[in-house]
Amino acid sequence: MAKDQNLENAEVLIARNNDTGQVGAVTGLNEDGTPKMTDVKSAKLSDLVKFQKGQNPIEAFLSNFVRQCQTPTTFGFFRVPADRYDTVGTVIGDLAKDPEANAEMLKNNKVELPSAEQKVEQPQQSAAQTEQPAQSAGSENAQAPEKEVKHSAIDESKIDWGSLKEKWGIDRDALEKSGDISPYISGQRGGKACSRHIPESQPPGPPSTIDRDLMRQTMKGYDSNNFFLFIAAVVGREEATRLMELFNIGTSRHWPDSCVFWQTDVNGEIRTGKIMLYDWKNGNRVKEPFNHVSWVHSVMRLPDFNLRQCFFGEHQLRARPDDAVATVESEKSAVIATHYMPQFVWLATGGKNGAFNSEALSVLSGREVLLVSEFSYKKYL
């Protein structure tokens, strides 16, 4: 039981060599600074490097990797909960094979590498510089102090440097020379706590949008669109075509026979497009050998794209201001429900991480809304 509790607070790393495409679970560092990797699916959890969530060893590991490796940008790293490695690890490993296309799904697991020049701030100011006169706090021009996060010093006697070097490639002498160790270690360094300044968060900017012409170019080729073929088998080709055009569902070339669900907001702006692949025979999503879900803005590698999702089908609200709204989770459910229960404006959140937030829900203010559990009507589909 104690072992399971320890794993609940631990993480492991999955790495990808961006030059060769090799993906593997990290077992340590090679002498040249590159990560030692083993096959994700056959890896033994006991052989993997584990980090306690929220602690500094992962920062030291990655800093050491950046410092030693000649081309650190060749590799990408992704966090995986150690206690769910058997299930989550294989999924992240598959997604990491195409990190650009799966950027949206990997964003919460991706580890940002520190730059080679990045150092933890060290207290270098003299006492005269750091001590502020008491009366200055009352000055009209005084600025609010920056937020600080305090880190307690680490007792060096409790660190097994031999194990750190053997498994993680973290060498004490190298850290001493680089200065990375001084803010954390007590004893000779005096045990002083260090602080890291965190800038004030900025309010989110306006949502990015995609040119409507791109959407129009996808509104064809339905004979090579598995989602259309499935819907046509259920309601007929003519009605399927109407539904595809009503909801702005196009054909994607990202994967053969895939579709793209365009998210068009109430003002007619294209927020993004979700690319998905379905089995035309049963209408199920294709999840093997990996989950075939991606995003237009990720595939196009649009720079500085500010994704703010809206409801799928939201653009219908303006044309039907007095009709009741029904919301479901999946895009497929909204499309089919529209055929059988057209008295409602059917919208889809796209999942719990999609349009199910206060900003997205604001477009429903003042309207009669029915929240539909998909389990309540799937038996009719």
N, C-alpha and C positions, 0 to 999 in steps of 0.2 A: 504493500500500500504506500509506504514511504517513497518507493521508487517512482510510482505513478504521480505522486504529488510533486516530486522534483521535476519530472518531465513537463508538468503543467506550466511550470515557470521557466521553461527552457526553449530555446530556438536553435535551429540548425540552418546552414546556408546551402543554397543551390547556386552553382556558378555556370555561366555560359561563355565559351570562347567565341567572340564575335567574328573572328577570322575564319575559324574552321567549322563553327556551328556546334561543336561538342558541348553537351550539357552533362553535368555531373554533380553529385553531392560532395561537399568539401570535407576532406579528412585531415587537412593541414596545409602547410606551405612547403614548396620545394626550395632548394637552396637559391635558385634564381628569383625567388619571390612569387612565382606563379603558384596558383592553388593546386594542391593535390586533389584529384577528383576520382570518384568511383561511380559506377552506373547507378542511377537513381533508383531503379526498380529492384535491383538485387542488393542494394547497400544494406549493411547491418547498422541499425541505429547506434549500437555500442561503438562502432568505428568512426562515427561522425564527430566533428568538432561541435560542441554544444556551448551556448552562451546563455547566461541568465538574463531574462528580459529586463531592460532598463539599466543594465550595468555597463561599466566601461570596457571590459575585455574586447567586445566586438569592435569598438572604436580603435582600440590599440591594434587589434588584428588587421583591420582594414588600413589603418595608417601605415603599419609595417609593410603591408602588401603594396601600397602605393609607392612607398619609399624604395623598396627592393626591386620591384618588377620594372623592367625597362619600358614596357608599353602597357601601363595599367588600364588604359581605356579599351584594351582588347577584351577585357572581361566585364561581365555584368553579374551582380549578386542579387539573390532573392531570399527573403526570410521565410522559414516554414516552422510552425509550432512543432516542437519535438514530439509531443504526445499524440499528434495527428499526422506524423510523417508518412505512415503507411498509406493514408488516403490522400491527404493534401499534397504530399511530396511528389507523387507521380503526376498529379494534375499540373502543379507548378512546373515540373520538369517538361511536360508536353507543351505548355504555353510558352515556356522560355525558348523553345526551338524557333519561334517566330515572335520575338518580343515587340517588334514594331506593330504588327497586326493585332497583338493581344495586349497592347499597352494599357488599355482601360482596365482590363481584368487583373493585370499584374501590378498596378500602381500602388496598391496597399502593401504589397510584398517586396517591392523593389527597394534596394538599399543604395542610397546616394553615396558615392565614394568621395572621401575628402581629397582635396587637391594636394599635390606634393608640397606646396608652400604653406598649406594651412597649418597653423599652430594654435594650441589652446592658449588663450590670453593669460599672461602672467603678470602679477602685480609688480610693476617696475617704477611706479611713481614714488617720489620721496614723501616723507611724512608731511613736509610743508605743502606739497602739491595735493595730497589726499585729504588733509584736514581743512575743512571749510569753516570760516568764522560763523559763530552762531547767528550773528545778526544778518548774514547774507541770506538766510532762509526767508527772511521777511521782505526781501527786496522785491520791488514791483516787477523787475525784469527776470526774476529767478525762474528757471525752467524746471519742470517736473523731472525727477531722477528716472533713469532708465530702469526697467524691470531687471532683476537679477535672480539667477538661480544659484543657490549655494551648494557646493559639493564638499562633503567632509573628506578629510585626508584619509588615505589608506595606510594601515599598519603593514609595513614591508615584511615584518617577520611572519606574516600569515600568507605570503605569496610564495608559491612553489615555482621559482624561476626555471628550474630544470624541466619541469613538465610543460611550462609555457613555451619554452624554446623547442622542445621535442615535438609537441603536437601542433602548436600554432605558429611557430617561427618567430615568436616574440623574444628578442634578446635584450637583457637588461642594459648591457653596455651600449648597445645601439640606441636605445631609448634615452639613456643618460646623455649621450653625445648630441642627440637631436633636440633635447630639451622637452620632449613630450612627457617625460616621467615626472618632472619637478612639481607640477601643480597637484599631483595626486599622492605623492609619497611623503610619509611622516618621518620622524627621526632626524637625520642629518639636514633635511630641508625645513625642520622646525615644526612640522605638522600643521602648517597654515592652510586654512580653507581657501579655495580659489573660487572665482565667480566667472560666469560666462554671460555676457550681455545678450539679451534677446530683444530685437527691435519690436516696436509696437506693430501689431498686425494691421494690415491695410484692408479696407473694405473691398469686397469682390467687385471686379470691373464688369462692364456690360457683357452679355453673352456673345460669343462669336457666332457667325452665321456662314452658311454655304450658299453659293450662287444657285439660283433656281434653275438656270440652264442645265446645270449638272444633273439635277433631279429629272428634268424633262428628258434628257438623253437616255435615262434608264427605264422610262415608261414604255417599254416594248420588249420584244424577244421573249414573250411569255411561254412559248413552247419549250424554251430552255430554262424554265423557272419551276423548280419542283414544288414550291409553295402554291403557285398558280395551278399547277396540274392537280394537286390534291384538292384545292378548293373547287375547281371545276368538276371534279369527280363527285363532290358532295352537292353542289347547287347548280351545276351546268356552266358551260363556257361563257355564255352571255352574261349571266349574273356574276360570275367570277371576275370577268373583265370590268364590270361596273364597280365591284368592290375594290379591285386593285386601284382603279382610278380615283375612287372616292377617298381612299385612305392614303394615296400617294405611296404605293408599293411598287418598286422597280425591280429590275433584273440586274444582278451584279456579276461581274467577271472575276471577282476575287477568288471564288471557288466555282468550279463548273456547276451550273444549275442552281446557284444560290440566289437569294432575294435580298432586297434592302428596304427596310422599313424607315421611311423618311419621317423625322420628327418635325412637323410644321406647327409653329405656335399660332395663337389666336390672331396675330397680326400678319400671318402669312410668311413669316421668316423661317428659313430652314435652319434649325439648331444643329442637327447632325443626321446621320443615317446609320441604323444598326443593321449590319450584314449578318445573315443567318442562312444555314443550310438545313433543308428538311428532306425527309424521305417522302417521295411523292405517293407512295403506296399507303402509308398509315398516318402521314401528317406529323410524325414525331421529329424532333430535332435530331440531327446527326451529332453524336457525342463521341464517336470512336473514329480513329484512334485518339482524337482530342475533341473538345467541345468547339464546334464550328460557329463561333460568335466573334465578330470584330466590329470596328467602327470606321466610317468613311473618313473622318478627320485623322484617324490613326494611320489608315492605309495610305492616304495622300500626304502624310507627314506634314500637316499644316503647322507652321511655327506659332508658338504662343497661343494655341487654341484654348479659349476659355469655354469649356463645356458646361452648359447649364441646361439640363434636360427639361423638356416639357412633355405633356401627355402625348402619346401617339393618338392621332385623330383629333387633336385639339382645334385644328383649323375649322372644324365643322361648327364650332360653338357660335361663331358670328352669324352664320347663315340660319341657325336655328335657335334664336335667343329665348324662346318660350318653352322649348321642349325639355323634359326631364333628362338628366344625365345618369348614365350607369357606368361604373368603372370596374375594370378587371385588371389582372396582372399581366397577362400575356397578349401580345399583338394578335396572335392567331385567334384567341377567344373573342376579342373585340370584333374582328372581321366576321366570324361565323355568327356571332350573336346579332350583328346588325341585319343579317339576312332573315333570321327567325323572329326577332323582336325589334322591328324598325321604329317603333314609337319612341325609343330611347336614343340619345346620342351616346354611342358607345366609345369609351376612351380606355386606353391601357397605360398603366404606370411603367411597364417595362421591367417590373421586378421591384423588390423592396428598396434597392439602391437607385432606382430610376427617378420618376417624377413624384414620388411619395414624400414631399417635404412642403413646408409652409409657403415657400415662394411659388412652387408649381401649383399648389392647391388654391392659390389666390384667384385664379381665373374662374373658379367655381363659386365665388362669393355671390350670394343672393339667388342661387339656383337650387332647384330640387335635385338632390344627388342620391343615388342608390349605390351602395358599396356591395358588390356581388362577390361572394366566395366562389372560386372556380369549381370547387367540388360540388356545388349545388346544381350545376347544369351540365357538367361534363358527360353525364350519363345519357344526355340527349344528342351528343355530337357523334 
